[in-house]
């Protein structure tokens, strides 16, 4: 198990998954605010409610793990 943490592939997976999660979470917040601010006279920054956060973070975790696995797989295949 310890050798897993010393491998290059583990760090590629981890960096890919974390960067995908952070960048897409920011993108999701921007899209959320674009949808909420259809009236250009009153631009306000909104944050999702707790139930919406759980949904967004849950979906983002799934897709960030998938992103990490895909990056890891192709890094090892090339």
PLY file of the C-alpha trace (Angstrom):
ply
format ascii 1.0
element vertex 78
property float x
property float y
property float z
element edge 77
property int vertex1
property int vertex2
end_header
0.00 0.00 0.00
2.84 2.40 0.82
4.29 1.97 -2.68
1.03 3.33 -4.13
1.72 6.73 -2.55
5.26 6.78 -3.90
4.18 6.17 -7.49
4.01 8.88 -10.14
0.59 7.61 -11.26
-0.96 8.28 -7.87
0.13 11.92 -7.95
-1.08 12.32 -11.53
-4.47 10.95 -10.45
-4.59 13.17 -7.36
-3.55 16.41 -9.08
-5.92 15.79 -11.99
-8.88 15.02 -9.74
-8.33 17.97 -7.39
-7.73 20.52 -10.15
-10.80 19.29 -12.06
-12.92 19.54 -8.89
-11.80 23.07 -7.99
-12.00 24.52 -11.50
-15.37 22.97 -12.27
-16.79 24.01 -8.92
-15.87 27.61 -9.74
-17.38 27.22 -13.20
-20.58 25.82 -11.69
-20.84 28.80 -9.34
-20.43 31.18 -12.27
-23.14 29.38 -14.24
-25.38 29.36 -11.16
-25.02 33.14 -10.84
-25.58 33.71 -14.55
-28.87 31.86 -14.22
-29.86 33.82 -11.12
-28.88 37.23 -12.57
-31.00 37.35 -15.69
-31.91 40.96 -14.85
-28.80 42.99 -15.71
-29.95 45.94 -13.60
-29.32 44.07 -10.33
-26.22 41.86 -10.43
-25.79 40.02 -7.15
-23.54 37.11 -6.24
-25.60 34.22 -4.90
-24.46 31.04 -3.21
-26.47 27.84 -3.51
-28.50 26.58 -0.57
-27.22 23.67 1.50
-29.17 21.04 -0.44
-27.92 22.46 -3.74
-24.32 22.45 -2.44
-24.63 18.77 -1.54
-25.89 17.95 -5.02
-23.21 19.99 -6.80
-20.36 18.67 -4.66
-21.59 15.08 -4.99
-21.71 15.28 -8.77
-18.35 17.05 -8.90
-16.71 14.40 -6.71
-17.91 11.63 -9.02
-16.68 13.38 -12.13
-13.39 14.48 -10.58
-12.64 10.86 -9.66
-13.51 9.80 -13.20
-11.23 12.55 -14.55
-8.41 11.32 -12.34
-8.85 7.70 -13.46
-8.98 8.65 -17.14
-5.84 10.80 -16.83
-4.06 8.04 -14.91
-5.09 5.41 -17.49
-3.91 7.41 -20.51
-0.70 8.44 -18.78
0.13 4.77 -18.29
-0.91 3.78 -21.82
1.21 6.38 -23.65
0 1
1 2
2 3
3 4
4 5
5 6
6 7
7 8
8 9
9 10
10 11
11 12
12 13
13 14
14 15
15 16
16 17
17 18
18 19
19 20
20 21
21 22
22 23
23 24
24 25
25 26
26 27
27 28
28 29
29 30
30 31
31 32
32 33
33 34
34 35
35 36
36 37
37 38
38 39
39 40
40 41
41 42
42 43
43 44
44 45
45 46
46 47
47 48
48 49
49 50
50 51
51 52
52 53
53 54
54 55
55 56
56 57
57 58
58 59
59 60
60 61
61 62
62 63
63 64
64 65
65 66
66 67
67 68
68 69
69 70
70 71
71 72
72 73
73 74
74 75
75 76
76 77
